[in-house]
Amino acid sequence: MKTRITELLGIEHPIIQGGMHFVGLAELAAAVSNAGGLGIITGLTQGTPEKLANEIARCKEMTDKPFGVNITFLPTLTPPDYPALFQTIIDGGITVVETAGNNPAQWLPMLKDAGIKVIHKCTAVRHALKAQSIGCDAASVDGFECGGHPGEDDVPNFILLPRAADELEIPFVASGGMADGRSLVGALAMGAEGINMGTRFIATQEAPVHEKVKQAIVAASELDTRLVMRPLRNTERVLANPAVERLLEKEKALGADLKFEDIIDEVAGVYPRIMQEGDMDAGAWSCGMVAGLIDDIPTVQELIDNIMAEADGIINERLRGFCA
């Protein structure tokens, strides 16, 4: 399937694996790229330029296909060494960078000079227009259904994607709620050029996370996520668990007086304990409502092959049948 995104990124299928903390490691990125999509290494999971360089090298040992690196800009007391991380990406010969969080304008000149394509993740049309205006090559338009940070506007993809299509000139992919061939065809119908999947890729055999994490996603329904940190305007969609319920109780009790320090035990530094050790009640971890559509743990190759086969069937059989 050829779209503006497959042409831009030099990939076979219009499927991108989004950056995910302690999930987007070389094993998963290589598997996605080998299956014809675009795998993504999560830069801030590595943390230092040296570790990121090692992870890029590991991924190159596992695939000769294009893969990217995600860099997220978040407010923090001790910000990462962004200049060195981006230089590491350039030195590693990476051709695609996915940015998220704050405006990436400061870093675009060095990336563009290196011939790197930049996809910026956006939760609102106005943010996507800004990304377009500063020179990003594509946008990943993230609906309210998504795991992680959906922004504060609460606009689901059935509205957000057509609005993006109305306004944008650069290509964009649909993110949030994407799981199968139906997702892909629906996204294409609403103007997107492909899909970005996060939660669905966690529940694959190659995802380098504890088996309990994968089983939790398979067991979850579309009703089993919660929105946390809304009072701090840093909303995150996470899978429900006892730690999340404690966090929500704190938010309710403290109201307008809530500070990040009040919930630090439930949100700070919990990803290694969850993703690597399988301590499922350690804290809040990102998961999309799309968990309700996930009931198996295939290989990445099986997943992508099934998505493309299902999409082909929908386009050439079901939809064509309506035109007879």
Residue pairs with C-beta under 8 A, 6 or more apart in sequence:
1 13
1 14
1 308
1 311
1 312
3 14
3 171
3 188
3 193
3 194
4 171
4 193
5 11
5 14
5 16
5 138
5 171
5 173
5 193
5 194
6 12
6 13
6 14
6 193
6 194
8 117
8 137
8 138
8 171
9 16
9 38
9 66
9 95
9 96
9 117
10 66
10 95
11 33
11 36
11 37
11 38
11 65
11 66
12 36
12 37
13 35
13 36
13 37
13 194
13 304
13 307
13 308
14 173
14 184
14 188
14 193
14 194
14 195
15 32
15 36
15 37
15 38
15 184
15 194
15 195
15 197
15 304
15 307
16 37
16 38
16 40
16 98
16 119
16 140
16 173
16 194
16 195
16 196
16 197
17 24
17 28
17 29
17 32
17 37
17 38
17 39
17 40
17 196
17 197
17 198
17 201
18 24
18 40
18 70
18 98
18 121
18 140
18 175
18 196
18 197
18 198
18 201
19 40
19 41
19 42
19 43
19 69
19 70
19 72
19 98
19 100
20 42
20 148
20 198
20 201
20 202
20 286
21 42
21 44
21 45
21 271
21 275
21 286
22 42
22 45
22 209
22 271
22 272
22 274
22 275
22 276
23 42
23 45
23 198
23 201
23 202
23 207
23 208
23 209
23 275
24 40
24 41
24 42
24 45
24 70
25 41
25 42
25 45
25 55
25 208
26 41
26 55
26 56
26 58
26 59
26 62
27 62
27 206
27 207
27 208
28 39
28 201
28 204
28 206
28 207
28 208
28 300
29 39
29 40
29 41
29 59
29 63
29 67
29 68
30 39
30 59
30 62
30 63
30 67
31 39
31 62
31 204
31 206
31 299
31 300
31 301
32 38
32 39
32 40
32 67
32 201
32 300
32 304
33 39
33 63
33 65
33 66
33 67
34 62
34 63
34 65
34 300
34 301
35 300
35 301
35 303
35 304
35 305
36 65
36 304
36 308
37 304
38 66
38 67
38 68
38 96
39 59
39 63
39 65
39 67
39 68
40 67
40 68
40 69
40 70
40 98
41 52
41 55
41 56
41 59
41 67
41 68
41 69
41 70
42 69
42 70
43 52
43 69
43 70
43 71
43 72
43 85
43 89
44 70
44 71
44 72
44 80
46 52
46 54
46 55
47 80
48 81
49 81
49 84
49 85
49 87
49 88
52 69
52 85
52 88
52 89
52 92
53 88
53 91
53 92
56 69
56 88
56 89
56 92
56 94
57 92
59 67
60 92
66 95
66 96
67 94
67 96
68 94
68 95
68 96
68 97
68 98
68 119
69 89
69 92
69 94
69 96
69 97
69 98
70 97
70 98
70 99
70 100
71 82
71 85
71 86
71 89
71 97
71 98
71 99
71 100
71 104
71 107
72 99
72 100
72 101
73 82
73 99
73 100
73 101
73 102
73 103
73 104
74 101
74 102
75 102
82 107
86 97
86 107
86 110
86 111
87 110
89 97
89 111
89 116
90 110
90 111
90 114
90 116
94 116
95 115
95 116
95 117
96 116
96 117
96 118
96 119
97 111
97 116
97 117
97 118
97 119
98 118
98 119
98 120
98 121
98 140
99 107
99 118
99 119
99 120
99 121
99 136
100 120
100 121
101 149
103 130
103 134
104 118
104 120
104 131
104 134
104 136
105 134
105 135
108 118
108 134
108 135
108 136
111 118
112 118
112 135
117 137
117 138
118 135
118 136
118 137
118 138
119 136
119 137
119 138
119 139
119 140
119 173
120 127
120 128
120 131
120 136
120 138
120 139
120 140
121 139
121 140
121 142
121 175
121 196
122 128
122 131
122 139
122 140
122 141
122 142
123 141
123 142
123 143
123 146
123 149
123 150
123 151
123 153
124 151
124 153
124 155
124 160
125 141
125 160
125 163
125 164
125 167
125 168
127 151
128 139
128 141
128 164
128 167
128 168
128 172
129 167
129 168
131 139
131 170
132 139
132 168
132 169
132 170
136 170
137 170
138 170
138 171
138 172
138 173
138 193
139 164
139 168
139 170
139 171
139 172
139 173
140 172
140 173
140 175
140 196
141 157
141 160
141 161
141 164
141 172
141 173
141 174
141 175
141 192
142 150
142 151
142 175
142 176
142 196
143 150
143 155
143 156
143 157
143 160
143 161
143 174
143 175
143 176
143 177
144 150
144 151
144 153
144 154
144 155
144 156
144 157
144 160
144 176
145 156
145 157
145 176
145 177
145 288
145 289
145 290
146 175
146 176
146 177
146 198
146 237
146 288
147 176
147 198
147 199
147 225
147 237
147 238
147 286
147 287
147 288
147 289
147 290
148 198
148 236
148 237
148 286
148 288
149 234
149 235
149 236
149 237
150 176
150 227
150 235
150 237
151 235
152 233
152 235
155 163
156 177
157 174
157 176
157 177
157 187
157 190
158 190
161 174
161 187
161 190
161 191
161 192
162 190
162 191
164 172
164 191
164 192
165 172
165 190
165 191
165 192
166 191
171 193
172 191
172 192
172 193
173 187
173 192
173 193
173 194
173 195
173 196
174 183
174 186
174 187
174 190
174 192
174 194
174 195
174 196
175 195
175 196
175 197
175 198
176 288
176 290
177 183
177 288
177 289
177 290
178 184
178 187
178 195
178 196
178 197
178 200
178 290
179 197
179 199
179 200
179 290
179 293
179 294
180 200
180 293
180 306
180 307
180 310
181 306
181 307
181 308
181 309
181 310
181 311
181 312
181 313
181 314
182 310
182 311
182 314
183 195
183 307
184 194
184 195
184 307
184 308
184 310
184 311
185 311
185 314
185 315
185 319
187 194
187 195
188 194
198 286
198 288
199 217
199 286
199 287
199 288
199 290
199 291
199 294
200 290
200 293
200 294
200 303
201 207
201 300
201 303
202 209
202 213
202 214
202 217
202 287
203 214
203 217
203 218
203 294
203 296
203 297
204 214
204 297
204 298
204 299
204 300
204 303
205 297
205 298
205 299
205 300
206 299
206 300
207 214
209 275
209 276
210 274
210 275
210 276
210 277
210 278
211 278
212 278
212 280
213 274
213 275
213 278
213 280
213 285
214 297
216 239
216 280
217 239
217 287
217 291
217 294
218 294
218 295
218 296
218 297
220 239
220 287
220 291
220 292
220 294
221 291
221 292
222 289
222 290
222 291
222 292
222 293
223 292
224 239
224 240
224 291
224 292
225 237
225 238
225 239
225 240
225 287
225 288
225 289
225 291
226 237
226 238
226 239
226 240
226 244
226 245
226 248
227 235
227 236
227 237
227 238
228 235
228 236
228 238
228 244
228 247
228 248
228 251
228 263
228 266
228 267
228 284
229 235
229 236
229 251
229 263
229 267
230 251
231 251
231 254
231 255
231 256
231 258
232 258
232 260
236 267
236 284
236 286
237 286
237 287
237 288
237 289
238 244
238 284
238 285
238 286
238 287
239 285
239 287
239 291
241 280
241 281
241 284
242 281
243 266
243 270
243 281
243 282
243 283
243 284
244 266
244 283
244 284
246 266
247 263
247 266
247 267
247 284
250 258
250 262
250 263
250 266
251 258
251 263
254 262
265 283
266 283
266 284
267 283
267 284
268 283
270 282
270 283
270 284
270 285
271 285
273 279
273 282
273 283
274 280
274 282
274 283
274 285
275 285
298 306
